[in-house]
């Protein structure tokens, strides 16, 4: 791809996984109906998304408390006065359990800002162990 813009212009799913301190994804590049997984830039002074990318999306986070303490992608637009904590639509668990809706329309842009939760690591580890057992590979260690 010649540029980040060219890579995402018509994408339906966009994943950012950087340690960037400046935006690598602009809201103007995002197509209607796209979903963004933003899993990098996990300190208050770093960001992968410009303010327009964040404010144009329905925002879901893994946990509001950590997002509002650590996620520069959200904190910087809040500091700019362009986003409010109340603009976070839901936590991931609320969407999974059906307590809150996910996407409201086929043209809505959605954003999952992830800082990581211990339960995500546990779920991944459980899957790896189950696959290793199924394939008969690996070595169990007793602690």
N, C-alpha and C positions, 0 to 999 in steps of 0.2 A: 504494500500500500504506500502511496506517495505521501500520505499525511494522516494524522489522527482523524481529521474531518472526513476524509474520503473513506476511512475504515468504518465510521459509524453513521454516516449520512442516511443510509437506507436500512440500517440494522434494526431488528426487532428486539434483540437482547444485547446489551452492552455491559461488559464487565471491566471495572477499573481496579487494578491491584498494584498501586504504586506507593512510593514514599514521597511523592511530590509535595513541595511546599506551595506550588502555584497550580492553577487549574490545567488539566490536560483534556477536559471535556467541556465544551461550550453548549449552553442551552440552545443556541441557534442551530446547532447541528443535529438535534434530536428529532426524529420523526414522530408524528402522532402515533400513539399506541405502543411506543417502545418501553422496554423495561430496563432499568439500570441497576446493576449490582455493584455498589461502591464499597469495596472491602479494604482498601488501603487508606493512607493518610489518616492515622488514628491518634493524632495529637491536636490540641486546640489551635495550633498555629500552622497546620498543614491542611491542604485541600486538593482534591482531584477534580472537583466539579466547580464551575463558576456559579455565581449566585443565580443566574437565570435558569440554569439546569436544575437547581434545587427548588426554586420557587415555582417552577412550572410543573412539578411532579407531586403525586400523592406519595407521601413519605411514610415508610415503615422502617422501624429500627429494631435491633434485637432487644434493647432495654432503654427506655427513656432516660433514666437516671445517668447511665454511662454515656449515652449519646450527648446529653446536655452538659456533661463535664469534659468530654474528650474529643468529640467529633468536630474538627475544624470545618468540615463541609457544611455543618449546620451552625456552628457557633459564629463563624465569620459573617454569614448572612444575617444572623440575629443581631450581631454587633452593628451591622450596617443599617439595621432597622427595616430590613426587607423580609424577615421571617420572624415568627413568634414561636415559642415552645409549643403553643397550642396547635400550630400547623402540622405537627407530627401526628399523622392520622392514627397510627397504631403501632403496637409492638408485634413482633413476629408471632409470638404465642397467641395473641388475640386473633390474628388472622387464621392461624392453624386451627384453633378451636371454634371458629365461627363467631366469636364474640364481636368482631369487627369485620367489615367487608374488605375485600382486596380491591381489585380494579372495579371502577364504577361504570366504565364504558370502554368500547374497543379503541377509542382514540385517546384515552387518558394515558399520560406518561406516568409510570410508577417508578419509585426509587426505593431500593432496600439498602440502607446504610448500616453496614455491619461492623461492629468492633470486636465481635467474637464473644461467645458465652461458653463457659465450661461444659455445658450440656452438649454443645455442638462437637466438642472434642471427644466427649464420652461416646456419642453416637457414632462418630467416625471410627474410633477405636474398637467399638463393639463389632462394627461391620468388618473391619480388617481381621479381627480374631476369628469371626465366624467363617470368613472366606479362607483363612489359613487352615482352619480345622477341616473345612470341606475339601480343600485341595491336598490335605495331608502334608503341609509344609510348615516350617517354622519350628521353634522350640519353646516349650512352656518352661518358665522359671518360677520356682516356688520361693516366696519371700518369707 
